[in-house]
Amino acid sequence: PIPAPMMQTVDEGGASECG
């Protein structure tokens, strides 16, 4: 769904909290 800037953690449907 959302392109992560660093890692892609499956938490909010593909949103990364790191970055």
mmCIF entry with sequence, helices, sheets and N, C-alpha, C, O atoms, coordinates in Angstrom:
data_MODEL
# 
_entry.id   MODEL 
# 
_entity.id                         1 
_entity.type                       polymer 
_entity.pdbx_number_of_molecules   1 
# 
_entity_poly.entity_id                      1 
_entity_poly.type                           'polypeptide(L)' 
_entity_poly.nstd_linkage                   no 
_entity_poly.nstd_monomer                   no 
_entity_poly.pdbx_seq_one_letter_code       PIPAPMMQTVDEGGASECG 
_entity_poly.pdbx_seq_one_letter_code_can   PIPAPMMQTVDEGGASECG 
_entity_poly.pdbx_strand_id                 A 
# 
loop_
_entity_poly_seq.entity_id 
_entity_poly_seq.num 
_entity_poly_seq.mon_id 
_entity_poly_seq.hetero 
1 1  PRO n 
1 2  ILE n 
1 3  PRO n 
1 4  ALA n 
1 5  PRO n 
1 6  MET n 
1 7  MET n 
1 8  GLN n 
1 9  THR n 
1 10 VAL n 
1 11 ASP n 
1 12 GLU n 
1 13 GLY n 
1 14 GLY n 
1 15 ALA n 
1 16 SER n 
1 17 GLU n 
1 18 CYS n 
1 19 GLY n 
# 
_struct_asym.id          A 
_struct_asym.entity_id   1 
# 
loop_
_atom_site.group_PDB 
_atom_site.id 
_atom_site.type_symbol 
_atom_site.label_atom_id 
_atom_site.label_alt_id 
_atom_site.label_comp_id 
_atom_site.label_asym_id 
_atom_site.label_entity_id 
_atom_site.label_seq_id 
_atom_site.pdbx_PDB_ins_code 
_atom_site.Cartn_x 
_atom_site.Cartn_y 
_atom_site.Cartn_z 
_atom_site.occupancy 
_atom_site.B_iso_or_equiv 
_atom_site.pdbx_formal_charge 
_atom_site.auth_seq_id 
_atom_site.auth_comp_id 
_atom_site.auth_asym_id 
_atom_site.auth_atom_id 
_atom_site.pdbx_PDB_model_num 
ATOM 1  N N  . PRO A 1 1  ? 0.828  -1.220 0.000  1.00 0.00 ? 1  PRO A N  1 
ATOM 2  C CA . PRO A 1 1  ? 0.000  0.000  0.000  1.00 0.00 ? 1  PRO A CA 1 
ATOM 3  C C  . PRO A 1 1  ? 0.861  1.268  0.000  1.00 0.00 ? 1  PRO A C  1 
ATOM 4  O O  . PRO A 1 1  ? 0.846  2.042  -0.957 1.00 0.00 ? 1  PRO A O  1 
ATOM 5  N N  . ILE A 1 2  ? 1.593  1.460  1.066  1.00 0.00 ? 2  ILE A N  1 
ATOM 6  C CA . ILE A 1 2  ? 2.425  2.656  1.180  1.00 0.00 ? 2  ILE A CA 1 
ATOM 7  C C  . ILE A 1 2  ? 3.893  2.285  0.987  1.00 0.00 ? 2  ILE A C  1 
ATOM 8  O O  . ILE A 1 2  ? 4.392  1.393  1.673  1.00 0.00 ? 2  ILE A O  1 
ATOM 9  N N  . PRO A 1 3  ? 4.589  2.945  0.074  1.00 0.00 ? 3  PRO A N  1 
ATOM 10 C CA . PRO A 1 3  ? 6.005  2.684  -0.158 1.00 0.00 ? 3  PRO A CA 1 
ATOM 11 C C  . PRO A 1 3  ? 6.864  3.138  1.006  1.00 0.00 ? 3  PRO A C  1 
ATOM 12 O O  . PRO A 1 3  ? 6.964  4.332  1.288  1.00 0.00 ? 3  PRO A O  1 
ATOM 13 N N  . ALA A 1 4  ? 7.488  2.174  1.685  1.00 0.00 ? 4  ALA A N  1 
ATOM 14 C CA . ALA A 1 4  ? 8.308  2.498  2.850  1.00 0.00 ? 4  ALA A CA 1 
ATOM 15 C C  . ALA A 1 4  ? 9.659  3.044  2.414  1.00 0.00 ? 4  ALA A C  1 
ATOM 16 O O  . ALA A 1 4  ? 10.244 2.549  1.450  1.00 0.00 ? 4  ALA A O  1 
ATOM 17 N N  . PRO A 1 5  ? 10.169 4.071  3.119  1.00 0.00 ? 5  PRO A N  1 
ATOM 18 C CA . PRO A 1 5  ? 11.451 4.689  2.813  1.00 0.00 ? 5  PRO A CA 1 
ATOM 19 C C  . PRO A 1 5  ? 12.623 3.798  3.226  1.00 0.00 ? 5  PRO A C  1 
ATOM 20 O O  . PRO A 1 5  ? 13.698 3.881  2.631  1.00 0.00 ? 5  PRO A O  1 
ATOM 21 N N  . MET A 1 6  ? 12.433 2.962  4.222  1.00 0.00 ? 6  MET A N  1 
ATOM 22 C CA . MET A 1 6  ? 13.511 2.093  4.686  1.00 0.00 ? 6  MET A CA 1 
ATOM 23 C C  . MET A 1 6  ? 13.079 0.636  4.623  1.00 0.00 ? 6  MET A C  1 
ATOM 24 O O  . MET A 1 6  ? 13.413 -0.084 3.682  1.00 0.00 ? 6  MET A O  1 
ATOM 25 N N  . MET A 1 7  ? 12.333 0.212  5.634  1.00 0.00 ? 7  MET A N  1 
ATOM 26 C CA . MET A 1 7  ? 11.883 -1.162 5.681  1.00 0.00 ? 7  MET A CA 1 
ATOM 27 C C  . MET A 1 7  ? 10.369 -1.193 5.546  1.00 0.00 ? 7  MET A C  1 
ATOM 28 O O  . MET A 1 7  ? 9.687  -0.198 5.793  1.00 0.00 ? 7  MET A O  1 
ATOM 29 N N  . GLN A 1 8  ? 9.858  -2.351 5.149  1.00 0.00 ? 8  GLN A N  1 
ATOM 30 C CA . GLN A 1 8  ? 8.416  -2.481 5.013  1.00 0.00 ? 8  GLN A CA 1 
ATOM 31 C C  . GLN A 1 8  ? 7.903  -3.456 6.067  1.00 0.00 ? 8  GLN A C  1 
ATOM 32 O O  . GLN A 1 8  ? 7.878  -4.667 5.853  1.00 0.00 ? 8  GLN A O  1 
ATOM 33 N N  . THR A 1 9  ? 7.496  -2.909 7.202  1.00 0.00 ? 9  THR A N  1 
ATOM 34 C CA . THR A 1 9  ? 6.999  -3.731 8.292  1.00 0.00 ? 9  THR A CA 1 
ATOM 35 C C  . THR A 1 9  ? 5.483  -3.854 8.197  1.00 0.00 ? 9  THR A C  1 
ATOM 36 O O  . THR A 1 9  ? 4.769  -2.857 8.095  1.00 0.00 ? 9  THR A O  1 
ATOM 37 N N  . VAL A 1 10 ? 5.005  -5.100 8.233  1.00 0.00 ? 10 VAL A N  1 
ATOM 38 C CA . VAL A 1 10 ? 3.573  -5.324 8.123  1.00 0.00 ? 10 VAL A CA 1 
ATOM 39 C C  . VAL A 1 10 ? 2.909  -5.004 9.459  1.00 0.00 ? 10 VAL A C  1 
ATOM 40 O O  . VAL A 1 10 ? 2.768  -5.874 10.319 1.00 0.00 ? 10 VAL A O  1 
ATOM 41 N N  . ASP A 1 11 ? 2.506  -3.749 9.620  1.00 0.00 ? 11 ASP A N  1 
ATOM 42 C CA . ASP A 1 11 ? 1.875  -3.320 10.859 1.00 0.00 ? 11 ASP A CA 1 
ATOM 43 C C  . ASP A 1 11 ? 0.595  -2.568 10.532 1.00 0.00 ? 11 ASP A C  1 
ATOM 44 O O  . ASP A 1 11 ? -0.445 -2.782 11.155 1.00 0.00 ? 11 ASP A O  1 
ATOM 45 N N  . GLU A 1 12 ? 0.685  -1.692 9.556  1.00 0.00 ? 12 GLU A N  1 
ATOM 46 C CA . GLU A 1 12 ? -0.495 -0.932 9.161  1.00 0.00 ? 12 GLU A CA 1 
ATOM 47 C C  . GLU A 1 12 ? -0.854 -1.257 7.713  1.00 0.00 ? 12 GLU A C  1 
ATOM 48 O O  . GLU A 1 12 ? -1.335 -0.405 6.965  1.00 0.00 ? 12 GLU A O  1 
ATOM 49 N N  . GLY A 1 13 ? -0.609 -2.509 7.340  1.00 0.00 ? 13 GLY A N  1 
ATOM 50 C CA . GLY A 1 13 ? -0.944 -2.891 5.990  1.00 0.00 ? 13 GLY A CA 1 
ATOM 51 C C  . GLY A 1 13 ? 0.202  -2.641 5.028  1.00 0.00 ? 13 GLY A C  1 
ATOM 52 O O  . GLY A 1 13 ? 0.012  -2.651 3.812  1.00 0.00 ? 13 GLY A O  1 
ATOM 53 N N  . GLY A 1 14 ? 1.388  -2.419 5.566  1.00 0.00 ? 14 GLY A N  1 
ATOM 54 C CA . GLY A 1 14 ? 2.543  -2.206 4.710  1.00 0.00 ? 14 GLY A CA 1 
ATOM 55 C C  . GLY A 1 14 ? 3.257  -0.914 5.018  1.00 0.00 ? 14 GLY A C  1 
ATOM 56 O O  . GLY A 1 14 ? 4.207  -0.542 4.328  1.00 0.00 ? 14 GLY A O  1 
ATOM 57 N N  . ALA A 1 15 ? 2.808  -0.230 6.047  1.00 0.00 ? 15 ALA A N  1 
ATOM 58 C CA . ALA A 1 15 ? 3.440  1.034  6.419  1.00 0.00 ? 15 ALA A CA 1 
ATOM 59 C C  . ALA A 1 15 ? 4.649  0.765  7.313  1.00 0.00 ? 15 ALA A C  1 
ATOM 60 O O  . ALA A 1 15 ? 4.606  -0.102 8.186  1.00 0.00 ? 15 ALA A O  1 
ATOM 61 N N  . SER A 1 16 ? 5.703  1.497  7.092  1.00 0.00 ? 16 SER A N  1 
ATOM 62 C CA . SER A 1 16 ? 6.903  1.320  7.902  1.00 0.00 ? 16 SER A CA 1 
ATOM 63 C C  . SER A 1 16 ? 6.984  2.390  8.982  1.00 0.00 ? 16 SER A C  1 
ATOM 64 O O  . SER A 1 16 ? 6.770  3.574  8.721  1.00 0.00 ? 16 SER A O  1 
ATOM 65 N N  . GLU A 1 17 ? 7.297  1.953  10.200 1.00 0.00 ? 17 GLU A N  1 
ATOM 66 C CA . GLU A 1 17 ? 7.418  2.921  11.292 1.00 0.00 ? 17 GLU A CA 1 
ATOM 67 C C  . GLU A 1 17 ? 8.869  3.365  11.446 1.00 0.00 ? 17 GLU A C  1 
ATOM 68 O O  . GLU A 1 17 ? 9.171  4.256  12.240 1.00 0.00 ? 17 GLU A O  1 
ATOM 69 N N  . CYS A 1 18 ? 9.767  2.738  10.683 1.00 0.00 ? 18 CYS A N  1 
ATOM 70 C CA . CYS A 1 18 ? 11.178 3.091  10.775 1.00 0.00 ? 18 CYS A CA 1 
ATOM 71 C C  . CYS A 1 18 ? 11.587 3.860  9.526  1.00 0.00 ? 18 CYS A C  1 
ATOM 72 O O  . CYS A 1 18 ? 11.651 3.293  8.435  1.00 0.00 ? 18 CYS A O  1 
ATOM 73 N N  . GLY A 1 19 ? 11.860 5.139  9.685  1.00 0.00 ? 19 GLY A N  1 
ATOM 74 C CA . GLY A 1 19 ? 12.235 5.931  8.526  1.00 0.00 ? 19 GLY A CA 1 
ATOM 75 C C  . GLY A 1 19 ? 11.472 7.219  8.588  1.00 0.00 ? 19 GLY A C  1 
ATOM 76 O O  . GLY A 1 19 ? 11.620 8.067  7.707  1.00 0.00 ? 19 GLY A O  1 
# 
